[in-house]
Amino acid sequence: MDIGNKLKELRLQNDLTLESLASRCELTKGFLSQVERNLTSPSISTLQDILEALGSNLSEFFHETKEDQIVFGAQDFFVDEKEDYTIEWVIPNAQKNAMEPILLTIHPHANSHELQSHAGEEFGYVLKGNVTLVRGNKKYKLKAKETFYLDGTTAHYLYNHGNSDALVLWITTPPTF
């Protein structure tokens, strides 16, 4: 942790000059400048005094929140290969989120798994190939660059009626895959 820089940021957030902070915590402006530039380190007692003057404390100052990962690459994907299809979970641990996106590759003349009735909604975008959305007793043919959007109240699946792999970006909310 860059203590000096973090102290400087906290001082600036409080609209304090080095001189005014030095006066509040009974230290010299030069000493505080050296601390902020990491040229010297304050004792724990002195750091407590500085933090108190900045309206903080040791616990708050050293508490770091882990930043959530928001960008994912192929190395983060989890792949599950079945005989008829392959699912790529493109967001790890998406079941903790409100929605779950997957990339679904369906081999020629094969079905995806059937999603049973659920309370959520789904969106699909056919990236490559041709599929048939089978929902109850209805069938909807889709080709590349077409989408579907539905509620999950009726069981459904995709069938690849083409002669090459079909690739679909499929998003459910809440997560069901």
C-alpha beads as a LAMMPS data file, in Angstrom:
LAMMPS data file: protein, C-alpha beads

177 atoms
176 bonds

1 atom types
1 bond types

-500.0 500.0 xlo xhi
-500.0 500.0 ylo yhi
-500.0 500.0 zlo zhi

Masses

1 110.0

Atoms # bond

1 1 1 0.000 0.000 0.000
2 1 1 1.247 3.477 -0.872
3 1 1 0.638 5.137 2.501
4 1 1 2.024 8.536 1.478
5 1 1 -0.114 8.832 -1.630
6 1 1 -3.196 7.614 0.203
7 1 1 -2.636 10.225 2.929
8 1 1 -2.233 12.937 0.295
9 1 1 -5.476 11.884 -1.436
10 1 1 -7.294 11.948 1.891
11 1 1 -5.861 15.399 2.691
12 1 1 -6.964 16.740 -0.699
13 1 1 -10.430 15.215 -0.297
14 1 1 -10.702 17.220 2.921
15 1 1 -9.558 20.418 1.123
16 1 1 -6.596 20.821 3.464
17 1 1 -3.192 22.264 2.680
18 1 1 -0.068 20.664 4.108
19 1 1 0.205 23.655 6.418
20 1 1 -3.343 23.363 7.777
21 1 1 -3.001 19.583 8.300
22 1 1 0.361 20.088 10.032
23 1 1 -1.245 22.601 12.384
24 1 1 -4.161 20.250 13.192
25 1 1 -1.918 17.319 14.121
26 1 1 0.949 19.349 15.601
27 1 1 3.545 18.201 13.060
28 1 1 5.739 20.144 10.673
29 1 1 4.729 20.836 7.094
30 1 1 8.119 19.409 5.952
31 1 1 7.575 16.137 7.818
32 1 1 4.103 15.671 6.300
33 1 1 5.507 16.436 2.850
34 1 1 8.143 13.734 3.309
35 1 1 5.464 11.262 4.482
36 1 1 3.279 12.000 1.442
37 1 1 6.269 11.464 -0.873
38 1 1 7.175 8.215 0.964
39 1 1 10.564 9.605 1.975
40 1 1 9.857 8.804 5.613
41 1 1 7.323 6.718 7.500
42 1 1 5.308 7.939 10.465
43 1 1 5.102 5.926 13.668
44 1 1 1.753 4.246 14.369
45 1 1 0.994 6.906 16.960
46 1 1 1.798 9.725 14.521
47 1 1 -0.232 8.048 11.764
48 1 1 -3.184 7.834 14.169
49 1 1 -2.849 11.571 14.873
50 1 1 -2.726 12.405 11.131
51 1 1 -5.727 10.209 10.395
52 1 1 -7.710 11.685 13.275
53 1 1 -7.053 15.167 11.858
54 1 1 -8.313 13.866 8.494
55 1 1 -11.494 12.426 10.040
56 1 1 -10.411 8.806 9.649
57 1 1 -8.805 6.022 11.676
58 1 1 -6.367 3.143 11.176
59 1 1 -9.113 0.600 10.470
60 1 1 -10.734 2.677 7.715
61 1 1 -7.389 3.736 6.272
62 1 1 -6.048 0.193 5.846
63 1 1 -9.331 -1.384 4.785
64 1 1 -9.130 -2.143 1.084
65 1 1 -12.139 -3.343 -0.826
66 1 1 -11.449 -5.865 -3.521
67 1 1 -12.449 -4.506 -6.903
68 1 1 -14.858 -6.776 -8.772
69 1 1 -13.595 -8.114 -12.065
70 1 1 -15.572 -6.514 -14.901
71 1 1 -13.576 -7.619 -17.951
72 1 1 -13.183 -11.299 -18.807
73 1 1 -11.124 -13.095 -21.420
74 1 1 -11.129 -16.601 -22.855
75 1 1 -8.860 -17.741 -20.005
76 1 1 -11.744 -16.998 -17.582
77 1 1 -14.329 -19.053 -19.487
78 1 1 -15.505 -22.438 -18.252
79 1 1 -16.269 -24.887 -21.055
80 1 1 -18.609 -27.886 -20.767
81 1 1 -18.548 -30.114 -23.848
82 1 1 -21.477 -32.462 -24.369
83 1 1 -22.107 -34.793 -27.289
84 1 1 -24.630 -32.488 -29.003
85 1 1 -23.532 -29.073 -27.782
86 1 1 -20.884 -27.071 -25.934
87 1 1 -21.597 -24.434 -23.301
88 1 1 -19.054 -21.708 -22.568
89 1 1 -19.757 -19.793 -19.382
90 1 1 -18.255 -16.450 -20.360
91 1 1 -18.680 -14.852 -16.921
92 1 1 -17.260 -16.982 -14.096
93 1 1 -19.560 -17.532 -11.128
94 1 1 -22.427 -15.773 -12.925
95 1 1 -24.954 -17.636 -10.789
96 1 1 -24.356 -14.935 -8.137
97 1 1 -25.415 -12.242 -10.631
98 1 1 -28.845 -11.206 -11.863
99 1 1 -28.208 -12.634 -15.341
100 1 1 -26.105 -15.413 -16.810
101 1 1 -24.686 -15.196 -20.334
102 1 1 -23.353 -18.248 -22.143
103 1 1 -22.042 -19.031 -25.591
104 1 1 -23.797 -22.135 -26.861
105 1 1 -22.430 -24.137 -29.787
106 1 1 -24.934 -26.667 -31.115
107 1 1 -23.650 -29.303 -33.513
108 1 1 -25.551 -29.983 -36.777
109 1 1 -28.929 -31.707 -36.364
110 1 1 -28.627 -31.694 -32.563
111 1 1 -30.521 -30.112 -29.668
112 1 1 -29.399 -27.938 -26.795
113 1 1 -30.431 -28.986 -23.321
114 1 1 -34.062 -28.240 -22.516
115 1 1 -34.684 -25.406 -20.081
116 1 1 -37.596 -26.189 -17.832
117 1 1 -40.240 -23.649 -16.881
118 1 1 -38.851 -20.870 -14.662
119 1 1 -39.855 -17.392 -13.531
120 1 1 -37.157 -15.499 -15.437
121 1 1 -36.569 -14.105 -18.894
122 1 1 -34.183 -15.036 -21.688
123 1 1 -32.478 -13.371 -24.611
124 1 1 -30.662 -15.109 -27.427
125 1 1 -28.620 -13.829 -30.359
126 1 1 -27.688 -16.231 -33.148
127 1 1 -24.082 -15.413 -34.000
128 1 1 -23.580 -18.169 -36.567
129 1 1 -25.697 -20.812 -38.261
130 1 1 -29.404 -21.640 -38.176
131 1 1 -31.482 -22.796 -35.217
132 1 1 -35.056 -23.556 -34.383
133 1 1 -36.384 -22.377 -31.035
134 1 1 -38.799 -25.051 -29.817
135 1 1 -41.107 -23.683 -27.128
136 1 1 -43.996 -25.866 -26.121
137 1 1 -45.674 -26.923 -29.379
138 1 1 -44.408 -23.876 -31.324
139 1 1 -41.267 -23.629 -33.450
140 1 1 -39.431 -20.468 -34.492
141 1 1 -36.655 -20.559 -37.105
142 1 1 -33.759 -18.153 -36.639
143 1 1 -30.650 -17.472 -38.667
144 1 1 -27.442 -15.572 -37.944
145 1 1 -27.982 -12.006 -36.689
146 1 1 -31.503 -12.747 -35.444
147 1 1 -32.567 -12.698 -31.819
148 1 1 -35.174 -14.138 -29.505
149 1 1 -36.584 -12.833 -26.247
150 1 1 -38.989 -14.793 -24.087
151 1 1 -40.211 -15.440 -20.584
152 1 1 -39.256 -18.788 -19.133
153 1 1 -42.757 -19.985 -18.263
154 1 1 -42.736 -22.700 -20.945
155 1 1 -40.031 -25.354 -21.344
156 1 1 -37.892 -24.777 -24.450
157 1 1 -34.687 -25.678 -26.285
158 1 1 -32.808 -24.929 -29.480
159 1 1 -32.378 -27.318 -32.406
160 1 1 -29.671 -26.798 -35.008
161 1 1 -31.388 -27.625 -38.322
162 1 1 -28.289 -26.616 -40.320
163 1 1 -25.306 -28.598 -41.609
164 1 1 -22.670 -26.713 -39.588
165 1 1 -22.264 -25.672 -35.972
166 1 1 -24.576 -22.936 -34.738
167 1 1 -23.320 -20.400 -32.200
168 1 1 -25.753 -18.561 -29.921
169 1 1 -25.185 -15.968 -27.214
170 1 1 -27.851 -16.882 -24.665
171 1 1 -28.611 -14.836 -21.545
172 1 1 -30.974 -15.856 -18.756
173 1 1 -32.221 -14.020 -15.744
174 1 1 -32.075 -15.306 -13.120
175 1 1 -29.230 -17.736 -13.892
176 1 1 -30.520 -21.182 -14.863
177 1 1 -27.719 -22.912 -16.811

Bonds

1 1 1 2
2 1 2 3
3 1 3 4
4 1 4 5
5 1 5 6
6 1 6 7
7 1 7 8
8 1 8 9
9 1 9 10
10 1 10 11
11 1 11 12
12 1 12 13
13 1 13 14
14 1 14 15
15 1 15 16
16 1 16 17
17 1 17 18
18 1 18 19
19 1 19 20
20 1 20 21
21 1 21 22
22 1 22 23
23 1 23 24
24 1 24 25
25 1 25 26
26 1 26 27
27 1 27 28
28 1 28 29
29 1 29 30
30 1 30 31
31 1 31 32
32 1 32 33
33 1 33 34
34 1 34 35
35 1 35 36
36 1 36 37
37 1 37 38
38 1 38 39
39 1 39 40
40 1 40 41
41 1 41 42
42 1 42 43
43 1 43 44
44 1 44 45
45 1 45 46
46 1 46 47
47 1 47 48
48 1 48 49
49 1 49 50
50 1 50 51
51 1 51 52
52 1 52 53
53 1 53 54
54 1 54 55
55 1 55 56
56 1 56 57
57 1 57 58
58 1 58 59
59 1 59 60
60 1 60 61
61 1 61 62
62 1 62 63
63 1 63 64
64 1 64 65
65 1 65 66
66 1 66 67
67 1 67 68
68 1 68 69
69 1 69 70
70 1 70 71
71 1 71 72
72 1 72 73
73 1 73 74
74 1 74 75
75 1 75 76
76 1 76 77
77 1 77 78
78 1 78 79
79 1 79 80
80 1 80 81
81 1 81 82
82 1 82 83
83 1 83 84
84 1 84 85
85 1 85 86
86 1 86 87
87 1 87 88
88 1 88 89
89 1 89 90
90 1 90 91
91 1 91 92
92 1 92 93
93 1 93 94
94 1 94 95
95 1 95 96
96 1 96 97
97 1 97 98
98 1 98 99
99 1 99 100
100 1 100 101
101 1 101 102
102 1 102 103
103 1 103 104
104 1 104 105
105 1 105 106
106 1 106 107
107 1 107 108
108 1 108 109
109 1 109 110
110 1 110 111
111 1 111 112
112 1 112 113
113 1 113 114
114 1 114 115
115 1 115 116
116 1 116 117
117 1 117 118
118 1 118 119
119 1 119 120
120 1 120 121
121 1 121 122
122 1 122 123
123 1 123 124
124 1 124 125
125 1 125 126
126 1 126 127
127 1 127 128
128 1 128 129
129 1 129 130
130 1 130 131
131 1 131 132
132 1 132 133
133 1 133 134
134 1 134 135
135 1 135 136
136 1 136 137
137 1 137 138
138 1 138 139
139 1 139 140
140 1 140 141
141 1 141 142
142 1 142 143
143 1 143 144
144 1 144 145
145 1 145 146
146 1 146 147
147 1 147 148
148 1 148 149
149 1 149 150
150 1 150 151
151 1 151 152
152 1 152 153
153 1 153 154
154 1 154 155
155 1 155 156
156 1 156 157
157 1 157 158
158 1 158 159
159 1 159 160
160 1 160 161
161 1 161 162
162 1 162 163
163 1 163 164
164 1 164 165
165 1 165 166
166 1 166 167
167 1 167 168
168 1 168 169
169 1 169 170
170 1 170 171
171 1 171 172
172 1 172 173
173 1 173 174
174 1 174 175
175 1 175 176
176 1 176 177
